[in-house]
Amino acid sequence: MNNMKQRRSMTIRTAATVLLCGVATAAIAHHEGGDMFKMMDSNNDGKISAQEHAAAVTKMFGEMDANGDGNVTAQEMDARHMKATAKTKEVKTMNDAAMDAPSHGEMSSAEKIAKMDTNGDGMLSAAEHDAGAKKMFSAMDTDGNGSLSREEMAAGHATRMKSDKTP
């Protein structure tokens, strides 16, 4: 019973973290493979482990870092998202469509970066990105089992992608 209270408390405390960690999986949400969950599930076990998540977000960071300087700017993120969106024209699962769909109130790239930019330089370093990805994974793992289901991932993206300015 005490463990259940701790989990609920942790879920409440990490709800804010979900809103603060927009970049790590935002790039993945625009991956040009259609089924993002399947792409991340490298061992095909039907769940995303922390290691699988970290590998995927690291790959996506590299793809966003167009000039290879180890930092991602809002312009680089926007360019990556536009490129991925243009390539993603195929049918998706309902969860992937929910994760990909731009919606009213979605955070801009600059807002996403600002949420994780711990040194305030207006760019996202690989270290800031990795730290945000770890927080995001923990926040999305609502059942605390150390892996993400499709449902957890979709719910995490739906919550995270909304701007603080959304009414």
Stockholm file with secondary structure:
# STOCKHOLM 1.0

chainA/1-167         MNNMKQRRSMTIRTAATVLLCGVATAAIAHHEGGDMFKMMDSNNDGKISAQEHAAAVTKMFGEMDANGDGNVTAQEMDARHMKATAKTKEVKTMNDAAMDAPSHGEMSSAEKIAKMDTNGDGMLSAAEHDAGAKKMFSAMDTDGNGSLSREEMAAGHATRMKSDKTP
#=GR chainA/1-167 SS CHHHHHHHHHHHHHHHHHHHCCHHHHHHHTCTTSCHHHHHCTTCSSSEEHHHHHHHHHHHHHHHCTTCSSEECHHHHHHHHHHHHHHCCSCCCHHHHHHHCCCTTBCCHHHHHHHHCTTCSSSEEHHHHHHHHHHHHHHHCTTCSSEECHHHHHHHHHHHTBCTTCC
#=GC SS_cons         CHHHHHHHHHHHHHHHHHHHCCHHHHHHHTCTTSCHHHHHCTTCSSSEEHHHHHHHHHHHHHHHCTTCSSEECHHHHHHHHHHHHHHCCSCCCHHHHHHHCCCTTBCCHHHHHHHHCTTCSSSEEHHHHHHHHHHHHHHHCTTCSSEECHHHHHHHHHHHTBCTTCC
//
